[in-house]
């Protein structure tokens, strides 16, 4: 399921329990068929009954292990299912051997564990399962054909129900049988996996749409509340800032008073910055896109943030790829770039570098901002575009910069992505379409 890992694991846990319950019905059906065939002397050996009892034993063991384990680890759950299906295939192959492998009509039942495997396992595991089933069937058929192991034909009383005539003993017949079984098993796995993967992609897309819709709804609610608070706070806040400036002009000669006023002014500026970002987040003014030289926009942005980077002793490195123009609102998109570069600078250690690259992709431009800072966990990456989420210390960040950036990029019809690992830095990618003029120049 294309949902968060806990829900996906819960689904596989439920399907594992379903598989064990289903096996009880299979065992009951097999017991009835084998018992009836043995009573009617169609089968002359009781070994298939022993195989059914073996299935009872390993299904009981599977149930006890399943109940005792309680693991939600996806790899462990799939390994459990894979091992159970391997036992099913081995039990079925052994039953076929004792009931005329080559001519038993139930040989098509191999397909059922293949279908279940394709539904619950990875493609690789499902193909391994199909390969194992084919190998077992081939080993039994070829061993019987070569006389290495005894052939067990079906009987009716003392007469063979199905005799191995010359055609059936032909190597070509055996080869055709094995090819047909292999095609059936691998075909079933590939077909079901194609259907499952198509469903998973559709569900992943639906989940992403729902996540985006929920995020936008949350953002709208936050924006409505925050905008009201920001408007209510901003006027008295500006009044306080003016008062501090007046006090500084009158009594600022006293160093202690000047320091206190500067601290007050810094705190008020920080509050004003938060209110300004909240209003930007809620702003519904349409963007005004124009053909804009992307390299020039990046260069101007780097100049704008260079003072802050120099204060942190962080080196800004530009690798401009001559990407041409993109149709963007230079002010709004520049604001998005500032937010991303500021975050990279904040995440970097003193003396580190932040690299900003531009390059052309299919029909678009990619701007990459890479730092070698502290990086982020998968959980942090999942929340990084949420309003008010920040990994910075209290008082150092509002958690609004990347939420604003994501909104701006999406308003331009672009996408924003991130790659990060703890202690290995972060790379943020902004992608937007190139202007038609730049695309035409590239083609020509």
C-alpha positions in Angstrom: 0.0 0.0 0.0 1.4 3.5 -0.9 0.7 4.8 2.6 2.9 5.6 5.5 5.0 2.6 6.6 2.9 1.7 9.7 -0.3 1.4 7.6 1.6 -0.6 4.9 3.0 -3.0 7.6 -0.5 -3.4 9.1 -1.8 -4.3 5.7 0.9 -7.0 5.2 0.3 -8.3 8.8 -3.4 -8.7 8.0 -2.6 -10.5 4.7 -0.2 -12.8 6.4 -2.9 -13.9 8.8 -5.3 -14.3 5.8 -2.7 -16.5 4.1 -2.5 -18.8 7.1 -6.3 -19.0 7.4 -6.6 -19.7 3.6 -4.1 -22.5 4.0 -6.5 -24.3 6.4 -9.1 -24.5 3.7 -6.5 -25.7 1.2 -5.4 -28.4 3.7 -9.0 -29.5 4.3 -9.7 -29.7 0.5 -6.4 -31.6 -0.1 -7.2 -34.0 2.7 -10.6 -34.8 1.2 -9.3 -35.3 -2.3 -6.3 -37.4 -1.3 -8.3 -39.5 1.1 -10.9 -40.2 -1.5 -8.3 -41.0 -4.1 -6.5 -43.4 -1.7 -9.8 -45.0 -0.7 -10.7 -45.6 -4.4 -7.2 -47.0 -5.0 -6.4 -44.3 -7.5 -3.5 -43.5 -5.3 -1.6 -46.6 -4.1 0.6 -44.8 -1.6 -0.3 -43.0 1.6 2.6 -40.6 1.3 0.3 -37.8 0.0 -1.7 -38.1 3.3 1.6 -37.7 5.1 2.3 -34.6 3.1 -1.1 -33.1 4.1 -0.2 -33.8 7.8 3.1 -32.1 7.2 1.2 -29.0 5.9 -0.9 -29.1 9.1 2.3 -29.1 11.2 4.0 -26.2 9.4 0.8 -24.1 9.2 0.4 -24.5 13.0 4.0 -23.5 13.4 3.5 -20.5 11.1 0.5 -19.4 13.1 2.3 -19.7 16.4 5.3 -17.8 15.1 3.1 -15.1 13.6 1.2 -14.7 16.9 4.5 -14.6 18.9 6.4 -12.3 16.6 4.2 -9.2 16.2 6.9 -7.6 14.0 6.0 -4.6 11.8 9.2 -4.7 9.9 8.4 -5.0 6.2 11.4 -7.1 5.2 10.7 -9.5 8.0 7.0 -9.8 7.1 7.8 -10.5 3.5 10.5 -13.0 4.3 7.9 -14.8 6.5 5.4 -14.9 3.6 8.1 -16.0 1.2 9.2 -18.9 3.4 5.5 -20.0 3.8 4.9 -20.0 0.1 8.1 -21.9 -0.5 6.9 -24.6 1.8 3.5 -24.6 0.0 5.3 -25.1 -3.4 7.5 -27.9 -2.0 4.5 -29.7 -0.5 2.6 -29.3 -3.7 5.5 -30.6 -5.8 5.9 -33.6 -3.5 2.2 -34.4 -3.8 2.4 -34.2 -7.6 5.4 -36.6 -7.6 3.3 -39.3 -5.7 0.3 -38.8 -8.0 1.7 -38.8 -11.6 3.6 -35.5 -11.9 3.5 -35.4 -15.7 -0.2 -36.0 -16.2 -1.8 -34.8 -13.0 -4.5 -32.2 -14.0 -3.9 -30.4 -10.7 -0.5 -29.2 -11.9 -2.2 -25.9 -12.9 -2.7 -25.3 -9.1 0.9 -24.1 -9.0 -0.4 -20.8 -10.1 -2.2 -20.0 -6.8 0.9 -19.5 -4.7 2.4 -17.5 -7.6 -0.5 -15.2 -7.6 -0.4 -14.7 -3.8 3.3 -14.2 -4.0 3.0 -11.6 -6.7 0.4 -9.8 -4.5 2.3 -9.8 -1.2 6.0 -10.0 -2.1 8.4 -7.8 -4.1 8.8 -8.5 -7.8 12.2 -10.1 -7.1 10.9 -12.4 -4.4 7.9 -13.4 -6.5 10.1 -14.3 -9.5 12.4 -16.3 -7.2 9.3 -18.2 -6.0 8.3 -18.9 -9.6 11.8 -20.0 -10.4 11.9 -22.4 -7.4 8.6 -24.0 -8.4 9.8 -24.5 -12.0 13.1 -26.0 -10.7 11.2 -28.4 -8.4 8.9 -29.5 -11.2 11.8 -29.9 -13.6 13.8 -31.9 -11.1 10.9 -34.3 -10.5 9.9 -34.7 -14.1 13.4 -35.2 -15.4 14.3 -37.6 -12.6 11.2 -39.7 -13.4 11.9 -39.5 -17.1 15.6 -40.7 -16.6 14.5 -43.4 -14.2 16.4 -41.9 -11.3 13.3 -41.9 -9.1 10.2 -44.1 -9.5 7.2 -42.8 -11.5 3.9 -43.1 -9.6 1.0 -43.4 -12.1 -2.6 -43.0 -11.1 -4.5 -46.3 -10.8 -8.1 -47.6 -10.9 -8.0 -50.7 -8.9 -5.1 -52.7 -10.2 -5.0 -51.0 -13.6 -3.0 -47.9 -14.4 -5.5 -45.0 -15.0 -2.9 -43.2 -17.1 -0.2 -45.1 -18.8 3.1 -43.5 -19.9 2.9 -44.1 -23.6 5.7 -43.4 -26.0 4.6 -39.8 -26.7 4.6 -39.0 -23.0 8.1 -40.6 -22.6 9.4 -38.5 -25.5 12.0 -35.9 -24.4 10.1 -33.3 -26.6 6.9 -34.0 -24.6 8.8 -33.5 -21.3 10.4 -30.3 -22.6 7.1 -29.0 -23.8 5.5 -29.8 -20.4 8.2 -27.9 -18.5 8.1 -25.0 -20.9 4.3 -24.8 -20.5 4.6 -24.9 -16.7 7.3 -22.2 -16.7 5.4 -19.9 -19.0 2.3 -20.4 -16.8 4.1 -19.6 -13.5 6.3 -16.7 -14.7 3.4 -15.3 -16.8 1.1 -15.4 -13.7 3.7 -13.6 -11.6 4.5 -10.9 -14.2 0.8 -10.3 -15.0 -0.3 -10.0 -11.4 2.8 -7.8 -10.5 2.0 -5.5 -13.4 -1.6 -5.1 -12.1 -0.4 -4.7 -8.5 2.3 -2.1 -9.4 -0.3 -0.2 -11.5 -2.6 -0.2 -8.5 0.2 0.9 -6.2 1.1 3.8 -8.5 -2.5 4.9 -8.7 -2.9 4.7 -4.9 0.5 6.5 -4.4 -0.8 9.3 -6.7 -4.1 9.5 -4.9 -2.3 9.5 -1.5 -0.1 12.4 -2.7 -3.1 14.3 -4.0 -4.8 13.8 -0.6 -1.6 14.8 1.2 -1.3 18.0 -0.8 -5.0 18.8 -0.4 -4.7 18.3 3.4 -1.5 20.4 3.5 -3.2 23.2 1.6 -6.3 23.0 3.8 -4.1 23.1 6.9 -2.1 26.0 5.4 -5.3 27.9 4.6 -6.6 27.5 8.2 -3.2 28.5 9.6 -3.1 31.4 7.2 -6.5 32.7 8.2 -5.7 32.7 11.9 -2.2 33.9 11.4 -3.2 36.8 9.1 -5.7 38.0 11.7 -3.1 37.8 14.4 -0.4 39.5 12.2 -2.7 42.4 11.3 -3.7 42.9 14.9 -0.1 42.8 16.1 1.6 44.7 13.3 0.3 48.3 14.0 1.2 48.3 17.8 4.4 46.6 16.9 5.5 49.4 14.6 4.5 51.8 17.3 6.8 50.1 19.7 9.6 50.1 17.2 9.2 53.8 16.6 9.3 54.4 20.4 12.5 52.4 20.7 14.1 54.5 18.0 13.0 57.7 19.7 14.4 56.5 23.0 17.6 55.5 21.3 18.0 59.0 19.8 17.5 60.6 23.2 19.2 58.4 25.7 21.4 56.2 23.4 24.6 57.8 24.7 24.5 55.6 27.8 26.1 52.3 26.7 24.0 50.2 29.0 20.8 51.8 27.8 21.9 51.6 24.2 22.6 47.9 24.6 19.2 47.3 26.2 17.4 49.3 23.4 19.3 47.4 20.7 18.2 44.1 22.3 14.6 45.4 22.4 14.8 46.6 18.8 16.3 43.2 17.7 13.4 41.3 19.4 10.8 43.6 17.9 12.4 43.2 14.4 12.2 39.4 14.9 8.5 39.6 15.8 7.9 41.9 12.8 9.7 39.4 10.6 7.4 36.7 11.7 4.3 38.8 11.1 5.6 39.8 7.6 6.2 36.1 6.7 2.7 35.2 8.0 1.2 37.8 5.7 3.3 36.5 2.8 2.1 33.0 3.5 -1.5 34.2 3.3 -1.0 36.6 0.3 -3.3 35.7 -2.6 -1.9 38.3 -5.0 -1.3 36.6 -8.3 2.3 36.2 -9.5 3.5 38.3 -12.4 5.7 36.0 -14.5 8.0 37.5 -17.1 10.9 35.9 -19.1 13.8 36.1 -16.6 17.4 35.2 -16.9 17.8 32.4 -14.3 21.6 32.8 -13.9 21.2 36.5 -13.4 18.5 36.0 -10.9 20.6 33.5 -8.9 23.6 35.8 -9.1 21.6 38.7 -7.7 20.2 36.5 -5.0 23.7 35.4 -3.9 24.7 39.1 -3.7 21.7 39.8 -1.5 22.5 37.0 1.0 26.3 37.3 0.9 26.4 39.6 3.9 24.6 37.0 6.1 26.9 34.3 4.7 30.0 36.3 5.4 28.9 36.9 8.9 28.7 33.1 9.4 32.0 32.6 7.5 30.2 30.5 4.9 31.4 30.6 1.3 28.8 30.9 -1.4 29.9 29.0 -4.6 27.9 29.5 -7.8 28.0 27.1 -10.7 25.9 28.7 -13.3 25.2 26.6 -16.4 23.9 29.2 -18.9 20.4 27.9 -18.7 18.7 30.9 -20.3 15.3 32.2 -19.3 12.4 30.9 -17.3 9.0 32.6 -17.1 8.9 33.5 -13.4 8.0 36.4 -11.1 11.6 37.6 -10.3 10.6 39.1 -7.0 8.6 36.2 -5.7 10.9 33.5 -7.1 13.9 35.4 -5.7 12.3 35.3 -2.3 12.0 31.5 -2.6 15.7 31.3 -3.5 16.6 33.5 -0.5 14.7 31.2 1.8 16.4 28.1 0.6 19.9 29.6 0.6 19.4 31.1 4.0 18.5 27.7 5.3 21.6 26.2 3.7 23.8 28.9 5.3 22.2 28.3 8.8 22.8 24.5 8.5 26.5 25.0 7.6 29.4 25.1 9.9 31.7 28.1 10.0 34.1 27.9 7.1 31.9 25.6 5.1 30.6 26.2 1.6 27.1 26.4 0.0 27.0 25.5 -3.7 24.3 26.9 -5.9 24.0 25.3 -9.4 21.8 25.9 -12.4 21.4 23.3 -15.1 19.0 22.5 -18.0 16.7 19.5 -17.7 14.1 18.2 -20.2 12.0 21.3 -21.0 13.0 22.9 -17.7 15.5 24.5 -15.4 16.8 23.1 -12.2 18.3 25.2 -9.5 20.2 23.2 -6.9 21.3 24.5 -3.5 23.6 22.1 -1.7 25.2 22.3 1.7 27.4 20.0 3.8 25.6 20.7 7.0 23.8 18.6 9.6 21.3 17.1 7.2 17.9 15.7 8.1 16.3 12.4 8.9 13.5 10.9 6.8 10.9 12.1 9.4 12.2 15.6 9.3 12.2 15.6 5.5 8.5 14.6 5.6 7.7 17.7 7.7 10.1 20.3 6.3 7.5 22.0 4.2 4.9 22.2 7.0 4.2 25.7 8.4 6.0 26.3 11.7 8.2 23.2 11.4 11.8 24.0 12.0 15.0 22.1 13.0 16.6 25.3 14.2 16.9 26.2 17.9 14.1 28.1 19.6 14.2 31.7 18.6 16.4 31.1 15.5 13.7 30.2 13.0 9.9 30.5 12.4 9.4 27.4 10.3 7.7 29.5 7.6 10.5 30.0 5.0 10.2 26.6 3.2 6.4 26.6 3.4 6.4 30.0 1.6 9.1 28.7 -0.8 7.0 25.6 -1.7 3.9 27.7 -2.3 5.8 30.1 -4.5 7.4 27.3 -6.6 4.0 25.6 -7.1 2.4 28.9 -8.1 4.9 28.9 -10.9 3.9 25.4 -11.9 7.3 24.0 -10.7 8.3 21.4 -8.2 10.7 21.4 -5.2 12.5 18.3 -3.9 15.1 17.5 -1.3 17.7 14.9 -0.7 19.3 14.7 2.7 21.0 12.4 5.2 22.0 13.1 8.8 25.6 14.5 9.0 25.8 14.3 5.1 24.2 17.6 4.2 21.2 18.6 2.2 20.4 19.3 -1.4 17.3 21.2 -2.4 16.1 21.2 -6.0 13.8 23.8 -7.5 12.5 23.0 -11.0 10.6 25.4 -13.3 9.8 25.4 -17.0 12.1 27.3 -19.4 10.7 30.1 -21.4 9.6 29.2 -25.0 12.4 31.4 -26.3 15.1 29.5 -24.4 13.7 26.2 -25.6 13.6 27.3 -29.2 17.2 28.6 -28.9 18.3 25.2 -27.5 16.5 23.3 -30.3 18.0 25.5 -33.0 
